[in-house]
Amino acid sequence: MIKHVTILLALILTGMQLQAAVLPEDRTEVLYHRYDGGGVTIDGPSVLVRKDIANKVSVWGNYYMDFVTSASPDVLSQGSPYTEERTETGAGIDYLRGRTTMSLSISQSSESDYDAETVGFGISQEFFGDLSTISLNYSQGNDTVKQNGTPEFSEPAHHQRFGVGWTQVLSKSWIMAVNAETVLDEGFLNNPYRSVRFLTNTGNVGFQKERYPSTRNSDAYAIRSMYYLPYRASLRAEARYFTDSWGITANNYELRYIHPYKDQFIFEAKVRTYSQSQASFYSDLFPHIEAQNFLASDKEMSEFSDLAIGLGVSYEIKASRLKFFDKAVVNLYWDNIAFDYANYSYKVPPNPGDENAVSVAIGEEPLYSFNANVIRFFLSAWY
């Protein structure tokens, strides 16, 4: 099953862009993305097409594909590397009436051992002379978790997401947004392939399946702000706090600088930090079998932090060079992310043929850390 890796596309004002009572412009976007780090490679294409109808309705469709190759330490310590493919299709409609925009979307994704369907609805309203925007959104997902090699295994997972946001223009140079989100998850919420380690009576290592609670409630709060500098550049800052019923709390902070050059280039640089505590039922090594009711050893449930540094550039192709489009922009973004785990160890046994291999006692393995690179290259064309 693909552990979905979130890749942020280069939407500079995501989550805080002021909707000026107009529908999104007609456009087509073609994206290639790639994540490479920690023994995991994920890459694939995505295509988005959006079209306006009578200046009142905007419809869109999206196709997205992931190719995954995983040889991460948790995979190698319990099995063999694997490859996987996931495809996702989505469609939506936005309806504009006065200063109110209503949106409806649906998406479906499929892979060999996981199927997901999501329906979402959103509404936003402008007031106070279009200086303020309030938005509400809701989505519901119904997934089916399966296990390759075990045809009889099929478990449901349900997700509900509630969100509210406020965007405010504070001055001609300053815009700010506040968002809150609650997510309710229910059903089979862990990976059916993963196991936890425990010590046996003989001092060796045994394995048993992970076991998560069947419900999870989480809340997230974010504040984002963008300030336009006198020389056409801008600064964006973001802070986000997350907490859930599994005992995880997390914080991330981001600072981004956007600088236009001449009439065609936009350069961007960012730094982002993230840190989280471990789930209450996580352990890298349990003292014995059935040590507690719920068991997790997935590194995403552990205490860890990461630091991301990113660079990006956009180039606008002049209209005089285009025959069928009003304008087109080529975008390239690169992030380097350094992950450091506070209580998750590197458990892959050394190669028996390695003369320099050093055996490590159980429970004394070195803590795990790695670097990942994320690349997004996409072309946006307006018509």
C-alpha positions as CSV (number, residue, x, y, z in Angstrom):
1,M,0.0,0.0,0.0
2,I,1.4,3.4,-1.0
3,K,2.2,5.6,2.0
4,H,1.0,8.8,0.4
5,V,3.7,11.4,0.4
6,T,2.3,15.0,0.4
7,I,4.0,17.1,-2.3
8,L,3.1,20.8,-2.2
9,L,2.7,22.3,-5.6
10,A,3.9,25.8,-6.1
11,L,0.7,27.7,-5.4
12,I,2.1,30.8,-3.7
13,L,-1.1,31.9,-2.0
14,T,-2.5,28.4,-1.3
15,G,-4.9,28.7,1.7
16,M,-4.9,32.5,1.8
17,Q,-5.5,33.8,-1.7
18,L,-8.2,36.4,-1.8
19,Q,-11.0,35.4,-4.2
20,A,-12.0,38.6,-6.0
21,A,-15.5,37.4,-6.8
22,V,-14.3,35.9,-10.1
23,L,-13.9,32.3,-11.2
24,P,-10.4,30.8,-11.8
25,E,-9.1,31.4,-15.3
26,D,-9.2,28.8,-18.0
27,R,-6.0,26.9,-18.0
28,T,-4.2,23.6,-18.5
29,E,-1.4,22.4,-16.3
30,V,1.0,19.5,-17.0
31,L,3.1,18.4,-14.0
32,Y,5.9,15.9,-13.4
33,H,6.8,15.3,-9.7
34,R,9.6,13.2,-8.1
35,Y,10.4,12.3,-4.5
36,D,13.6,10.5,-3.7
37,G,14.8,9.8,-0.2
38,G,15.1,7.1,2.5
39,G,15.0,4.3,0.0
40,V,11.7,5.5,-1.5
41,T,11.2,6.9,-5.0
42,I,7.8,8.3,-6.0
43,D,7.3,10.0,-9.4
44,G,4.7,10.4,-12.0
45,P,2.7,12.9,-14.2
46,S,-0.4,14.9,-13.5
47,V,-2.7,16.8,-15.9
48,L,-5.3,19.5,-14.9
49,V,-7.7,21.1,-17.3
50,R,-10.1,24.0,-16.2
51,K,-12.8,25.7,-18.4
52,D,-15.2,28.6,-17.7
53,I,-18.8,28.5,-18.8
54,A,-20.6,31.8,-19.2
55,N,-18.6,33.5,-16.5
56,K,-20.7,31.7,-13.9
57,V,-19.5,28.2,-13.8
58,S,-16.0,26.7,-14.0
59,V,-15.4,23.0,-14.4
60,W,-12.2,21.1,-14.0
61,G,-10.7,17.6,-14.4
62,N,-7.5,16.2,-13.1
63,Y,-5.5,13.0,-13.7
64,Y,-2.6,12.0,-11.4
65,M,-0.3,9.0,-11.3
66,D,2.3,7.8,-8.8
67,F,5.0,5.1,-9.5
68,V,6.5,4.0,-6.2
69,T,9.6,2.0,-5.5
70,S,10.3,1.3,-1.8
71,A,13.4,-0.1,-0.2
72,S,13.1,1.9,3.0
73,P,14.6,0.5,6.3
74,D,11.2,-0.5,7.7
75,V,10.5,-2.5,4.5
76,L,13.9,-4.1,4.3
77,S,13.9,-5.1,8.0
78,Q,10.6,-7.0,7.5
79,G,10.5,-8.0,3.8
80,S,11.7,-7.2,0.3
81,P,11.6,-4.0,-1.8
82,Y,8.4,-3.5,-3.7
83,T,7.0,-1.4,-6.5
84,E,3.5,0.0,-6.7
85,E,1.4,2.2,-9.0
86,R,-1.5,4.5,-8.0
87,T,-3.8,6.4,-10.3
88,E,-6.2,9.2,-9.3
89,T,-8.9,11.0,-11.2
90,G,-10.8,14.0,-10.0
91,A,-13.4,16.5,-11.3
92,G,-15.1,19.5,-9.9
93,I,-17.3,22.5,-10.5
94,D,-17.3,26.1,-9.1
95,Y,-20.4,28.2,-9.3
96,L,-20.3,32.0,-8.8
97,R,-23.3,33.9,-7.7
98,G,-22.7,37.5,-6.7
99,R,-19.9,37.5,-4.1
100,T,-20.5,33.8,-3.2
101,T,-18.6,30.9,-4.7
102,M,-19.7,27.3,-4.3
103,S,-17.6,24.4,-5.1
104,L,-18.2,20.6,-5.5
105,S,-15.5,18.1,-6.2
106,I,-15.1,14.3,-6.4
107,S,-12.0,12.2,-6.7
108,Q,-11.2,8.5,-7.0
109,S,-7.8,6.7,-6.6
110,S,-6.9,3.1,-7.0
111,E,-3.9,0.9,-6.4
112,S,-3.5,-2.8,-6.0
113,D,-4.3,-2.8,-2.3
114,Y,-6.1,0.5,-1.6
115,D,-9.1,2.2,-3.2
116,A,-10.3,5.6,-2.1
117,E,-13.3,7.9,-3.0
118,T,-13.7,11.4,-1.8
119,V,-16.5,14.0,-2.2
120,G,-16.0,17.6,-1.1
121,F,-18.1,20.8,-0.9
122,G,-17.0,24.3,-0.2
123,I,-18.5,27.8,0.0
124,S,-16.8,31.2,0.3
125,Q,-18.4,34.6,0.8
126,E,-16.8,38.1,0.4
127,F,-17.9,41.1,2.3
128,F,-16.7,44.4,3.8
129,G,-16.0,45.8,0.3
130,D,-14.3,42.5,-0.8
131,L,-11.6,43.0,1.8
132,S,-12.7,40.0,3.8
133,T,-13.5,36.4,2.8
134,I,-14.9,33.6,4.9
135,S,-14.8,30.0,3.6
136,L,-16.3,26.8,4.8
137,N,-15.5,23.3,3.4
138,Y,-16.4,19.7,4.1
139,S,-15.3,16.4,2.5
140,Q,-16.0,12.8,3.1
141,G,-13.8,9.9,2.1
142,N,-14.6,6.2,1.9
143,D,-11.7,3.9,1.4
144,T,-11.1,0.2,1.2
145,V,-7.9,-1.3,2.6
146,K,-6.7,-4.5,1.0
147,Q,-3.6,-6.7,1.3
148,N,-1.7,-8.2,-1.7
149,G,-1.5,-11.9,-1.4
150,T,-4.5,-12.1,1.0
151,P,-7.6,-11.8,-1.2
152,E,-10.0,-12.2,1.7
153,F,-8.6,-9.2,3.5
154,S,-10.8,-6.1,3.0
155,E,-11.4,-3.4,5.6
156,P,-13.2,0.0,5.4
157,A,-11.8,3.3,6.4
158,H,-13.9,6.5,6.6
159,H,-12.7,10.1,6.8
160,Q,-14.5,13.4,7.4
161,R,-12.9,16.8,7.1
162,F,-14.3,20.1,8.3
163,G,-12.6,23.4,7.6
164,V,-13.2,27.1,8.1
165,G,-11.0,30.0,7.0
166,W,-10.9,33.8,7.2
167,T,-8.9,35.9,4.8
168,Q,-8.4,39.6,5.5
169,V,-6.7,42.4,3.4
170,L,-5.1,44.5,6.1
171,S,-3.6,47.1,3.8
172,K,-2.6,47.5,0.1
173,S,0.6,45.5,0.9
174,W,-0.5,43.0,3.6
175,I,-2.9,40.1,3.5
176,M,-3.5,37.5,6.3
177,A,-5.5,34.3,6.6
178,V,-6.5,32.1,9.6
179,N,-7.6,28.5,9.0
180,A,-8.9,25.7,11.3
181,E,-9.6,22.1,10.4
182,T,-11.0,19.1,12.1
183,V,-10.6,15.5,10.7
184,L,-12.5,12.5,11.9
185,D,-11.1,9.1,10.9
186,E,-12.7,5.7,11.5
187,G,-12.1,2.2,10.5
188,F,-8.9,0.3,9.6
189,L,-6.3,3.1,10.0
190,N,-2.9,1.3,9.9
191,N,-0.9,-0.5,7.3
192,P,-1.7,-4.2,7.1
193,Y,1.9,-5.1,6.1
194,R,3.7,-3.5,9.0
195,S,4.8,-5.3,12.2
196,V,6.3,-4.2,15.5
197,R,9.4,-5.7,17.2
198,F,9.4,-7.2,20.7
199,L,11.9,-9.0,22.8
200,T,11.3,-12.8,23.3
201,N,12.1,-14.7,26.5
202,T,15.4,-15.8,24.9
203,G,16.5,-12.2,24.2
204,N,15.8,-12.4,20.5
205,V,13.5,-10.3,18.4
206,G,9.9,-11.4,17.6
207,F,7.4,-9.7,15.3
208,Q,3.6,-9.1,15.5
209,K,1.2,-7.1,13.5
210,E,0.7,-3.4,14.2
211,R,-2.6,-2.6,15.8
212,Y,-4.0,1.0,15.8
213,P,-7.2,2.4,17.4
214,S,-10.1,2.4,15.0
215,T,-10.8,6.1,15.5
216,R,-8.6,9.2,15.3
217,N,-9.7,12.8,15.8
218,S,-7.3,15.6,14.8
219,D,-7.3,19.4,14.8
220,A,-5.1,21.8,13.0
221,Y,-4.8,25.6,13.1
222,A,-2.8,27.8,10.8
223,I,-2.0,31.4,10.3
224,R,-0.5,32.7,7.0
225,S,0.5,36.1,6.0
226,M,2.0,37.7,2.9
227,Y,3.6,41.1,2.7
228,Y,4.4,42.9,-0.6
229,L,7.7,44.7,-0.5
230,P,8.2,48.1,-2.2
231,Y,10.3,46.6,-5.0
232,R,7.7,44.1,-6.2
233,A,9.0,41.2,-4.2
234,S,7.1,39.6,-1.3
235,L,7.5,37.7,1.9
236,R,5.2,34.9,3.1
237,A,5.2,33.4,6.6
238,E,3.2,30.5,7.9
239,A,2.8,28.8,11.3
240,R,0.7,25.7,11.9
241,Y,-0.2,23.6,15.0
242,F,-1.6,20.1,14.9
243,T,-2.8,17.8,17.6
244,D,-4.7,14.4,17.6
245,S,-6.3,11.8,19.9
246,W,-3.3,9.5,19.4
247,G,-1.1,11.8,21.5
248,I,0.8,13.4,18.5
249,T,1.4,17.2,18.5
250,A,3.2,18.9,15.7
251,N,4.4,22.3,14.7
252,N,5.7,23.7,11.4
253,Y,6.9,27.1,10.4
254,E,7.8,28.4,7.0
255,L,9.3,31.6,5.6
256,R,9.2,32.2,1.9
257,Y,10.7,35.0,-0.3
258,I,9.4,35.6,-3.8
259,H,11.3,37.9,-6.1
260,P,10.3,38.9,-9.7
261,Y,13.0,39.7,-12.2
262,K,12.3,41.8,-15.3
263,D,8.9,40.9,-16.8
264,Q,9.3,37.1,-17.2
265,F,11.0,35.5,-14.2
266,I,9.9,34.9,-10.6
267,F,12.5,33.4,-8.2
268,E,11.6,31.9,-4.9
269,A,13.4,30.6,-1.8
270,K,12.0,29.1,1.3
271,V,12.9,27.4,4.6
272,R,10.5,25.2,6.6
273,T,10.8,23.4,9.9
274,Y,8.6,20.6,11.2
275,S,8.6,18.7,14.5
276,Q,6.2,16.2,16.1
277,S,5.9,14.1,19.2
278,Q,5.3,10.3,19.1
279,A,2.0,8.5,19.3
280,S,1.1,7.3,22.7
281,F,1.2,3.6,21.6
282,Y,4.5,3.9,19.6
283,S,7.7,2.1,20.5
284,D,10.7,1.1,18.5
285,L,11.1,-2.1,20.5
286,F,8.4,-3.5,22.8
287,P,9.4,-5.4,25.9
288,H,7.3,-8.5,25.1
289,I,4.6,-9.8,22.9
290,E,1.2,-8.1,23.4
291,A,2.8,-5.5,25.5
292,Q,-0.2,-3.2,25.2
293,N,-3.6,-3.0,23.5
294,F,-2.4,-0.8,20.6
295,L,1.0,-1.2,18.9
296,A,2.9,0.9,16.4
297,S,6.4,1.0,15.1
298,D,5.9,3.1,11.9
299,K,8.5,5.9,11.8
300,E,5.7,8.3,11.0
301,M,4.2,7.6,14.4
302,S,7.6,8.3,16.2
303,E,9.1,11.6,17.4
304,F,11.0,13.3,14.6
305,S,11.7,16.6,12.9
306,D,12.7,17.8,9.5
307,L,14.2,20.9,7.9
308,A,13.3,21.8,4.3
309,I,15.1,24.2,2.1
310,G,13.6,25.0,-1.3
311,L,14.3,27.0,-4.5
312,G,12.1,27.7,-7.4
313,V,11.9,29.6,-10.7
314,S,9.0,30.5,-13.0
315,Y,9.4,31.8,-16.5
316,E,6.5,33.4,-18.5
317,I,6.5,32.8,-22.2
318,K,5.6,36.0,-24.1
319,A,2.2,36.0,-25.8
320,S,3.8,36.9,-29.1
321,R,5.4,33.4,-29.1
322,L,2.1,31.6,-28.5
323,K,-0.5,30.7,-31.1
324,F,-3.2,29.0,-29.1
325,F,-2.8,30.4,-25.6
326,D,-3.0,33.8,-23.9
327,K,0.0,33.1,-21.8
328,A,2.1,30.2,-20.5
329,V,4.4,29.7,-17.6
330,V,7.1,27.1,-17.0
331,N,7.8,26.3,-13.4
332,L,10.6,24.4,-11.7
333,Y,10.8,23.8,-7.9
334,W,13.3,21.8,-5.8
335,D,13.2,21.0,-2.1
336,N,15.8,19.3,0.0
337,I,14.4,17.8,3.2
338,A,16.5,16.5,6.1
339,F,14.7,14.1,8.4
340,D,15.9,13.2,11.9
341,Y,14.2,10.6,14.1
342,A,14.5,10.8,17.9
343,N,13.4,7.2,18.7
344,Y,13.2,5.3,15.4
345,S,16.3,3.2,14.7
346,Y,18.0,1.9,11.5
347,K,17.2,-1.8,11.9
348,V,18.4,-3.2,8.5
349,P,20.9,-6.1,9.3
350,P,24.4,-5.7,7.7
351,N,25.2,-7.5,4.5
352,P,26.8,-10.9,5.5
353,G,29.4,-10.4,2.8
354,D,30.6,-7.0,4.2
355,E,33.9,-7.5,6.0
356,N,33.5,-4.1,7.7
357,A,30.1,-4.9,9.0
358,V,29.6,-4.3,12.7
359,S,26.9,-6.2,14.6
360,V,24.8,-4.1,16.9
361,A,22.9,-5.3,19.9
362,I,19.1,-5.4,19.8
363,G,17.7,-2.1,20.9
364,E,21.0,-0.3,20.4
365,E,20.8,0.4,16.7
366,P,21.7,3.9,15.5
367,L,18.9,6.4,15.2
368,Y,17.7,6.9,11.6
369,S,18.1,10.0,9.5
370,F,18.0,10.7,5.8
371,N,17.8,13.4,3.1
372,A,15.1,13.6,0.4
373,N,14.8,15.6,-2.7
374,V,11.5,16.7,-4.2
375,I,11.3,18.1,-7.7
376,R,8.2,19.6,-9.4
377,F,8.3,20.6,-13.0
378,F,5.1,21.9,-14.6
379,L,3.8,23.9,-17.4
380,S,0.7,26.2,-17.0
381,A,-1.1,27.5,-20.1
382,W,-4.0,30.0,-20.0
383,Y,-6.5,30.3,-22.9
